[in-house]
Amino acid sequence: MAGTACTPDVEQEPKLSLNGQTVGVPAGGGTFVMEYSVENPIDGVLAQAECDAEWIDGFDLSKAGEISFTVERNPLGEGREAIVAVTYSKPEIHREFTVKQSAGGTFTLDMITVDAAAGGGSYSVTYSVADGAVPDTDAIEVSADKAWVKEFDTSVAGKIGFTVESNPATEDRECTVGVRFTATEAPQSFTVVQRGGVSALPFVIEMGAITYKNATYNVTPADKDMTYVSRAVEVAAFERYSSDEEYFLMELDYFSFMASIYGIPREQYLRNRVLVLRTGFGLRAVVTVQKFLQL
């Protein structure tokens, strides 16, 4: 009699790989990421990381495939290194990478990112000075790779002031600013990140079908965080007013009157009618939309 034996499936052990062996860090420090991958991963298991160096901490591995960590500013006049150990599911599955930080030098930028509002304005970054050093503010060289960051001022020790122009586009934008404190020290840099501006048109109005007794239209506001009231009005009624402002004030008086009838504040009356669409007989292609107040 012949027989066969069944061989059970052998579970494949996870295999951990790092996307590189070294992370270079500027003297100013900051937050950095090492990417990793796992073959034959285990559901719900993430990698773990640790480092004996006190100047590296803040490990965050909550996002699969990424090891985020924070490096403190290097106050020393020489570079430094540390090993980060990464494990997955058990100590035997591990890898290591090296963090290499540049020498701090005499001067060190205290920040590597500046968030600027869409409207622009005046901003500044500070820098630290090693014990006993006296900054020669006239010798500091500053340059930007975009023209919208300008008017650098280094006259005050410990601070670099500058101006950011308003952002005419709706997209965010970035500018890298290079700083050289002395001719013998390596250049440093920080990044200005400016939010996109709001569209020049507060509303986009698209007219639909217009009949003898009703109209259809679409109103898309540029500012999605503001509340609006949309109202349609007959041409003859609108033309009785000398200006948009006069019509606007009439509408506010109307809302105040309606609120008084219900015995509630005007703000509450409007809050209950964030979107009001009204049509009238004989309506032609005139639609007025006002931004009354943020509720």
RAJO-V441890 format. One record per residue. N is the residue number from 1. D_CENTER is the distance of its C-alpha to the mean C-alpha in whole Angstrom. Layout:
# RAJO-V441890
[[N:D_CENTER] [N:D_CENTER]]
This chain:
# RAJO-V441890
[[1:74] [2:71] [3:67] [4:64] [5:61] [6:57] [7:55] [8:52] [9:48] [10:47] [11:43] [12:41] [13:40] [14:36] [15:35] [16:32] [17:31] [18:28] [19:26] [20:27] [21:29] [22:28] [23:24] [24:24] [25:22] [26:22] [27:24] [28:21] [29:20] [30:17] [31:15] [32:17] [33:18] [34:21] [35:22] [36:25] [37:27] [38:30] [39:33] [40:35] [41:32] [42:33] [43:32] [44:29] [45:30] [46:27] [47:27] [48:28] [49:27] [50:29] [51:29] [52:32] [53:30] [54:29] [55:26] [56:25] [57:23] [58:21] [59:21] [60:19] [61:21] [62:20] [63:19] [64:22] [65:22] [66:20] [67:21] [68:18] [69:19] [70:19] [71:21] [72:22] [73:23] [74:27] [75:29] [76:32] [77:33] [78:33] [79:31] [80:31] [81:31] [82:31] [83:31] [84:29] [85:31] [86:29] [87:32] [88:32] [89:34] [90:37] [91:37] [92:39] [93:36] [94:34] [95:33] [96:32] [97:29] [98:29] [99:27] [100:28] [101:26] [102:27] [103:30] [104:28] [105:31] [106:32] [107:28] [108:25] [109:21] [110:20] [111:16] [112:15] [113:11] [114:11] [115:8] [116:10] [117:10] [118:12] [119:15] [120:15] [121:18] [122:19] [123:17] [124:19] [125:18] [126:21] [127:24] [128:26] [129:30] [130:32] [131:35] [132:38] [133:36] [134:36] [135:33] [136:35] [137:32] [138:34] [139:33] [140:30] [141:28] [142:25] [143:24] [144:21] [145:20] [146:19] [147:21] [148:19] [149:18] [150:22] [151:24] [152:24] [153:26] [154:27] [155:30] [156:29] [157:30] [158:27] [159:24] [160:23] [161:22] [162:20] [163:20] [164:17] [165:18] [166:16] [167:15] [168:17] [169:15] [170:13] [171:11] [172:8] [173:10] [174:11] [175:14] [176:16] [177:18] [178:22] [179:24] [180:27] [181:29] [182:33] [183:34] [184:35] [185:32] [186:29] [187:26] [188:23] [189:19] [190:16] [191:13] [192:11] [193:8] [194:8] [195:7] [196:10] [197:13] [198:15] [199:18] [200:21] [201:23] [202:22] [203:24] [204:26] [205:29] [206:31] [207:35] [208:36] [209:40] [210:42] [211:46] [212:48] [213:47] [214:43] [215:40] [216:37] [217:34] [218:30] [219:27] [220:24] [221:22] [222:19] [223:17] [224:17] [225:16] [226:20] [227:23] [228:26] [229:29] [230:31] [231:35] [232:37] [233:40] [234:43] [235:44] [236:47] [237:45] [238:42] [239:44] [240:46] [241:44] [242:43] [243:40] [244:36] [245:36] [246:39] [247:39] [248:35] [249:37] [250:40] [251:37] [252:36] [253:40] [254:40] [255:38] [256:39] [257:43] [258:42] [259:40] [260:43] [261:45] [262:43] [263:43] [264:39] [265:37] [266:35] [267:32] [268:33] [269:35] [270:32] [271:30] [272:32] [273:32] [274:29] [275:30] [276:33] [277:35] [278:38] [279:41] [280:44] [281:48] [282:48] [283:44] [284:43] [285:40] [286:38] [287:35] [288:34] [289:31] [290:29] [291:26] [292:28] [293:26] [294:23] [295:25]]
